[in-house]
Amino acid sequence: MLPARRLAAGKLGRWAMRSLSTAAKQAPIAMPSLGQTPKTAEGARELYDKWAQSYDETLRSWDYPAPAQAAQLLNLHLVPGGTSGPVLDAGCGTGLSGEALHAQGFTRLVGIDVSEASLKLCKTKGIYEQLEICDLDCSAGPLQFEDNSFSGVVSVGVFSYVHNFERLFKELCRITAPGGVVVFTHRHPLWGEDVDGVRSAAAALEANTEAPRWVQLLVSEPQDYMPCNPDPAESSKKINYIVHRVL
Ligand SMILES: C[S@@+](CC[C@H](N)C(=O)[O-])C[C@H]1O[C@@H](n2cnc3c(N)ncnc32)[C@H](O)[C@@H]1O
């Protein structure tokens, strides 16, 4: 039997295939600047401001499965009735992750992002009750939310631009109500190799005896990220899905 916090690759694979089979198929669109962008909040702001208008079409052409899979994981791990509080979409971009959350029944959504153009586009979809500019590296101090504001937090495709995980994870624990669930994706080698102390920062919160505190529920096997990106350097990238419950 597999350890509780790891999901069998086969099980996750079938889950991935279900999600891919419903994605719209179109010719993969090239996006050469993706791999050249500095992995910082400033780099992200510049890239995603320029990309906002065509981001959804591009990602759909790459069969991007992560938003749907992260939303399914939140649904799987939240206790029944846990969907009533708001869910924070941290790094919501143009709202693909919000659309996936909505499809899973999460209708109270708050989105934050560094890209103003992405947030503007997101607003036109009408699925978030609140959208705000925010740097997840907490460069301006603590996140702008009260303690225990959310039932869940989802962050999809964002953490390769973030570096201060010690501060961010404490903040995510603070703003998530006890029993709430935090789901994020991270690039496979960055998580596995503990780059920027991401894994250590997550583990430190498990070792705490009082808040901020969480317990790890799942680290998935590496999964496809953007499998139909026409650039082989990008299509070969893998991500882990990581889930914690706030205590
Ligand atoms: C690959 S997109 C993912 C967007 C959305 N979650 C999705 O799955 O389609 C990455 C998003 O992270 C945002 N981002 C990157 N660094 C950030 C930071 N430090 N703080 C907040 N948002 C950030 C970008 O602006 C962009 O919208």
The ligand as a Tripos MOL2 file, in Angstrom:
@<TRIPOS>MOLECULE
LIG
   27    29     1     0     0
SMALL
NO_CHARGES

@<TRIPOS>ATOM
      1 C1          1.2970   30.3510  -15.6210 C.3       1 LIG1
      2 S1          0.3160   31.6790  -15.0510 S.3       1 LIG1
      3 C2         -0.9340   30.8000  -14.1820 C.3       1 LIG1
      4 C3         -2.2180   31.5620  -14.1050 C.3       1 LIG1
      5 C4         -3.4000   30.7170  -13.6350 C.3       1 LIG1
      6 N1         -3.2150   30.2610  -12.2790 N.3       1 LIG1
      7 C5         -3.5650   29.5420  -14.5530 C.2       1 LIG1
      8 O1         -3.4050   28.3940  -14.1020 O.co2     1 LIG1
      9 O2         -3.8590   29.7660  -15.7370 O.co2     1 LIG1
     10 C6          1.2900   32.3540  -13.7390 C.3       1 LIG1
     11 C7          0.6150   33.5360  -13.0400 C.3       1 LIG1
     12 O3          1.3450   33.8310  -11.8440 O.3       1 LIG1
     13 C8          1.3920   35.2300  -11.6940 C.3       1 LIG1
     14 N2          2.5150   35.5420  -10.8120 N.ar      1 LIG1
     15 C9          3.8210   35.2920  -11.0200 C.ar      1 LIG1
     16 N3          4.5600   35.7250   -9.9900 N.ar      1 LIG1
     17 C10         3.6960   36.2420   -9.0840 C.ar      1 LIG1
     18 C11         3.8500   36.8510   -7.8040 C.ar      1 LIG1
     19 N4          5.0610   36.9940   -7.2500 N.pl3     1 LIG1
     20 N5          2.7620   37.2790   -7.1580 N.ar      1 LIG1
     21 C12         1.5260   37.1310   -7.7150 C.ar      1 LIG1
     22 N6          1.3080   36.5660   -8.9290 N.ar      1 LIG1
     23 C13         2.3840   36.1320   -9.6020 C.ar      1 LIG1
     24 C14         1.5600   35.7220  -13.1270 C.3       1 LIG1
     25 O4          1.2540   37.0830  -13.2700 O.3       1 LIG1
     26 C15         0.6160   34.7970  -13.8810 C.3       1 LIG1
     27 O5         -0.6650   35.3330  -13.9570 O.3       1 LIG1
@<TRIPOS>BOND
     1     1     2 1
     2     2     3 1
     3     2    10 1
     4     3     4 1
     5     4     5 1
     6     5     6 1
     7     5     7 1
     8     7     8 2
     9     7     9 1
    10    10    11 1
    11    11    12 1
    12    11    26 1
    13    12    13 1
    14    13    14 1
    15    13    24 1
    16    14    15 ar
    17    14    23 ar
    18    15    16 ar
    19    16    17 ar
    20    17    18 ar
    21    17    23 ar
    22    18    19 1
    23    18    20 ar
    24    20    21 ar
    25    21    22 ar
    26    22    23 ar
    27    24    25 1
    28    24    26 1
    29    26    27 1
@<TRIPOS>SUBSTRUCTURE
     1 LIG1         1 GROUP 0 **** ****
